[in-house]
């Protein structure tokens, strides 16, 4: 039985790195590093490659027990949305996971709380597993607004009047708490800061949707996660894994993250 009640997810966001050829090289190296170890059961390995590499990653990841998700998916199933991709398109190539609301999408590409709701609600209704990213900026943290920002982002999706996303708080919706000030900066929330935020989120889920929803919803930590600090983060009771950026781009460091997580399941 896992030491963590919801198991552990080691999720990696490659961002705009690794085309198909680099993806082949990555999985070849990862296979060698894992040396027969295959994440399964309470330990899930999940990577979000760029769109162009999804098919190759899906093919190669299957052998190693690595599941593949898409970094950005539109809420519409088809239509005049140049540059976007739809749920039916990624399902056609076997993708079942989608990332929503990463801070870089919010900061650089106009993602809002409202569009996060639309993507999340649509994808869950289509049967996908969704990972929703939330988190505060450095100025918001310094102003003592961390909980207010996180609560606003959660309510915008989970308590939206149009579609009851709450019915998917059965494990199909995963939350990723990512303090924006710690993404790609080398700064990391201390285990105490991470646990405080995760405990606040879980308390909100329990109070608003009931203990069962709270107990089943995974909350991952993201923000300069490395093999050196991952164990201390996983030791936090309410941290169910990581959504990792830079450390997932290299097979060696991603393998080290999986080996660390292995000790907690």
Protein Blocks (a to p, Z undefined) as FASTA:
>chain_A
ZZbfnlpaddddekjghifklmmmmmmmmmmmnnopacehjbccdddddfklmmmmmmmm
mmnopacddfbdcfbfbdjdehiacfklmmmnopabdcehiaklmmmnopafklmmmmmm
mmmmnopacdddedddfklmmnopmmmmmmmmmmmmmmcfkbccklmmnojaccddddfk
lgonlpacdfklmmmmmmmmmmmmmmmnojklmmmpccddeehiafklmmmmmmpmklgb
dcdfklmmpmklmmmmmmmmmmmZZ
